[in-house]
Amino acid sequence: MPKKYVHTKRGNTMRYSVSDLQKAVDAVQSKQLSIRKASETFAVPKSTIADRITGNMLYLLLTGDHQH
């Protein structure tokens, strides 16, 4: 008899709040912190902060905010 496949959840889930992300972005844009320091301080991935600052549209897909 073959083994039963058990589906496990894969991928990363957000382990930070939207307010932490916004605080990190604000700190970087106001030049109070570097992206790296903001990432460490607010526990938000560096790439997420950078994407939000550069206008990468990936965060729109994740948050469901589809305004053009």
C-alpha atoms as an extended CHARMM CRD file, in Angstrom:
* protein
*
        68  EXT
         1         1  MET       CA              0.0000000000        0.0000000000        0.0000000000  PROA      1               0.0000000000
         2         2  PRO       CA              1.4760000000        3.4290000000       -0.9600000000  PROA      2               0.0000000000
         3         3  LYS       CA              2.1770000000        6.0500000000        1.6430000000  PROA      3               0.0000000000
         4         4  LYS       CA             -0.4780000000        8.6550000000        2.1580000000  PROA      4               0.0000000000
         5         5  TYR       CA              0.6190000000       12.1160000000        1.0860000000  PROA      5               0.0000000000
         6         6  VAL       CA              0.1190000000       14.7270000000        3.7580000000  PROA      6               0.0000000000
         7         7  HSD       CA              0.0520000000       18.2610000000        2.3840000000  PROA      7               0.0000000000
         8         8  THR       CA              2.0380000000       20.6720000000        4.5160000000  PROA      8               0.0000000000
         9         9  LYS       CA              1.8080000000       24.4110000000        4.2320000000  PROA      9               0.0000000000
        10        10  ARG       CA              4.7830000000       25.7670000000        2.3810000000  PROA      10              0.0000000000
        11        11  GLY       CA              6.1660000000       29.2200000000        1.9730000000  PROA      11              0.0000000000
        12        12  ASN       CA              6.6870000000       32.0590000000        4.3510000000  PROA      12              0.0000000000
        13        13  THR       CA              3.8910000000       33.6840000000        6.2000000000  PROA      13              0.0000000000
        14        14  MET       CA              4.1040000000       37.2640000000        7.3310000000  PROA      14              0.0000000000
        15        15  ARG       CA              5.6640000000       37.4130000000       10.7660000000  PROA      15              0.0000000000
        16        16  TYR       CA              5.4020000000       41.1680000000       11.0040000000  PROA      16              0.0000000000
        17        17  SER       CA              2.5150000000       43.5760000000       11.1500000000  PROA      17              0.0000000000
        18        18  VAL       CA              1.5830000000       46.0430000000        8.4510000000  PROA      18              0.0000000000
        19        19  SER       CA              2.2420000000       48.8580000000       10.9450000000  PROA      19              0.0000000000
        20        20  ASP       CA              5.8060000000       47.5510000000       11.4980000000  PROA      20              0.0000000000
        21        21  LEU       CA              6.3350000000       47.5540000000        7.7380000000  PROA      21              0.0000000000
        22        22  GLN       CA              5.0450000000       51.1120000000        7.4850000000  PROA      22              0.0000000000
        23        23  LYS       CA              7.2650000000       52.2590000000       10.3730000000  PROA      23              0.0000000000
        24        24  ALA       CA             10.2830000000       50.6560000000        8.6920000000  PROA      24              0.0000000000
        25        25  VAL       CA              9.5070000000       52.3080000000        5.3480000000  PROA      25              0.0000000000
        26        26  ASP       CA              8.9680000000       55.6890000000        7.0140000000  PROA      26              0.0000000000
        27        27  ALA       CA             12.2720000000       55.4060000000        8.8960000000  PROA      27              0.0000000000
        28        28  VAL       CA             14.1740000000       54.6030000000        5.6980000000  PROA      28              0.0000000000
        29        29  GLN       CA             12.4800000000       57.3100000000        3.6460000000  PROA      29              0.0000000000
        30        30  SER       CA             13.2180000000       59.9150000000        6.3130000000  PROA      30              0.0000000000
        31        31  LYS       CA             16.8460000000       58.6930000000        6.3240000000  PROA      31              0.0000000000
        32        32  GLN       CA             16.7240000000       57.8490000000       10.0370000000  PROA      32              0.0000000000
        33        33  LEU       CA             17.6920000000       54.2200000000        9.3440000000  PROA      33              0.0000000000
        34        34  SER       CA             19.2120000000       52.2130000000        6.5330000000  PROA      34              0.0000000000
        35        35  ILE       CA             17.1580000000       49.4160000000        5.0090000000  PROA      35              0.0000000000
        36        36  ARG       CA             19.3270000000       46.9020000000        6.8350000000  PROA      36              0.0000000000
        37        37  LYS       CA             18.9140000000       48.5980000000       10.2190000000  PROA      37              0.0000000000
        38        38  ALA       CA             15.1790000000       49.0820000000        9.7040000000  PROA      38              0.0000000000
        39        39  SER       CA             14.9010000000       45.3960000000        8.8410000000  PROA      39              0.0000000000
        40        40  GLU       CA             16.6240000000       44.4180000000       12.0840000000  PROA      40              0.0000000000
        41        41  THR       CA             14.7290000000       46.9700000000       14.1900000000  PROA      41              0.0000000000
        42        42  PHE       CA             11.2190000000       46.2010000000       12.9400000000  PROA      42              0.0000000000
        43        43  ALA       CA             11.7120000000       42.4960000000       12.0450000000  PROA      43              0.0000000000
        44        44  VAL       CA             10.6540000000       43.0380000000        8.4330000000  PROA      44              0.0000000000
        45        45  PRO       CA             12.5860000000       41.4520000000        5.5430000000  PROA      45              0.0000000000
        46        46  LYS       CA             15.0070000000       43.8040000000        3.7620000000  PROA      46              0.0000000000
        47        47  SER       CA             13.5890000000       42.8920000000        0.3880000000  PROA      47              0.0000000000
        48        48  THR       CA             10.0630000000       43.7660000000        1.5160000000  PROA      48              0.0000000000
        49        49  ILE       CA             11.1540000000       47.2080000000        2.6850000000  PROA      49              0.0000000000
        50        50  ALA       CA             13.1230000000       47.7810000000       -0.5170000000  PROA      50              0.0000000000
        51        51  ASP       CA             10.2010000000       46.6150000000       -2.6720000000  PROA      51              0.0000000000
        52        52  ARG       CA              7.8140000000       48.9780000000       -0.9230000000  PROA      52              0.0000000000
        53        53  ILE       CA             10.2090000000       51.9140000000       -1.3180000000  PROA      53              0.0000000000
        54        54  THR       CA             10.9980000000       51.2650000000       -4.9800000000  PROA      54              0.0000000000
        55        55  GLY       CA              7.3400000000       50.7580000000       -5.8390000000  PROA      55              0.0000000000
        56        56  ASN       CA              7.5330000000       47.0680000000       -6.6720000000  PROA      56              0.0000000000
        57        57  MET       CA              3.9590000000       45.8670000000       -7.1850000000  PROA      57              0.0000000000
        58        58  LEU       CA              4.3500000000       42.5210000000       -5.3840000000  PROA      58              0.0000000000
        59        59  TYR       CA              3.1080000000       43.9130000000       -2.0840000000  PROA      59              0.0000000000
        60        60  LEU       CA             -0.1230000000       44.9670000000       -3.8130000000  PROA      60              0.0000000000
        61        61  LEU       CA             -0.8380000000       41.3760000000       -4.7170000000  PROA      61              0.0000000000
        62        62  LEU       CA             -0.1880000000       40.2230000000       -1.1650000000  PROA      62              0.0000000000
        63        63  THR       CA             -2.2480000000       42.9300000000        0.5190000000  PROA      63              0.0000000000
        64        64  GLY       CA             -5.0840000000       42.8840000000       -2.0070000000  PROA      64              0.0000000000
        65        65  ASP       CA             -4.8250000000       46.6340000000       -2.5870000000  PROA      65              0.0000000000
        66        66  HSD       CA             -5.3490000000       46.8150000000       -6.3670000000  PROA      66              0.0000000000
        67        67  GLN       CA             -5.7330000000       50.5400000000       -6.9190000000  PROA      67              0.0000000000
        68        68  HSD       CA             -4.1720000000       51.8970000000      -10.1030000000  PROA      68              0.0000000000
